[in-house]
């Protein structure tokens, strides 16, 4: 549900976000928030709408009603723009959509338009509502960036939509004397220069620790609000599958959509992921030949994570803003924050690697057959059978992927194929894991066994060097305390034949 009134009047579960709202109201006036899709942004905006309209009964028992100092008798007009509906790929559709939204608000409020163009109509609407009510207006913008994101594969349309929106949003700042509060939400964070140059007074709370939980559910929320729904579910498994999103705050949060569908279906599935992974994301990762191994080890500054622009979208920014990577750590780099990025949870790690494999292999039946066989071989701990299977992995990759592909010359590419097959099955994996002996290429644990892999390109290393390195550096030492069988597997590839040339196994 995205309608606050319905949630409250139907006595549904509701995680109280009004402490955050109260803090926003007390500390500022104009805000911007970026969060991935289906994270509760629309419900948050609808809660703000009911608050400004003075719907006091809906807030009974909530933090802002019981502990806040809100004037419920002051009913503020609300101007709400919502770009969630429709497809903005067609040139000119944005203008049509916006005109329809303004028509609806003018009819609902009784304000007769005096202008034909949208920016002038919006400015006049805001001024008129203030003058007629005596209360300044709350301006709420939902999915502000969808007209641009929809058209990213059509750069001319995307830029035209961006430039049109820039003029529209500039009206909000120009109407500041008539505005009580502004809140703009979206998935991405386009640079202020490109989109918000005329609305440069927004306070960006996307990475503000104080608001890291403004959308999403915390562990405490699940245990307190949804306790009846947790009965019969493995609590640790819920956390492994769906928890893990962080925006610099101390707490990790769950995507609400995942949690609610889990409670309804009682099945651990990729609920959020399956609602639609944008083709543009997969196209970008594939076109840039991004190794899947690197996805869980990316680094970025705040500027880099905000570098989202038509035609110049950084890989880190794209993955972070769309919710496929999250902040897993932070360090100070000469006064500048440096963020470590990684998968938030099992759902994203497993599902993203599955679709990347599908795009890479381009034969879904063969990919499925390979995955099933891998699962069965590991269940039987059949290391000899793995050699033949791993050769099949690379035989299914089209020749075109290797051409003009620099990383296909190095071991990282071959390791990424291994990694994606393992990750797509949900196995516990570590890559480039450091120890006192060096950095291990890949470790996997499943069925009470430990598999340690070292990868080499035959043309760049002497024969037998992969297994020799595993032994010489004694990578197994780190795992012996588990008292589980350890398998050392040295894999060597040829960039000429594009396949496995040596596969050696030893006990660790």
Beta strands, then each sheet from edge to edge (+ up, - down):
strand 1: 30-34
strand 2: 78-82
strand 3: 137-142
strand 4: 179-186
strand 5: 203-204
strand 6: 299-301
strand 7: 326-333
strand 8: 336-342
strand 9: 428-435
strand 10: 438-446
strand 11: 449-457
strand 12: 485-494
strand 13: 499-507
sheet 1: 2+ 3+ 4+ 1+ 5+
sheet 2: 6+ 8- 7+
sheet 3: 9+ 10- 11+ 12+ 13-
end
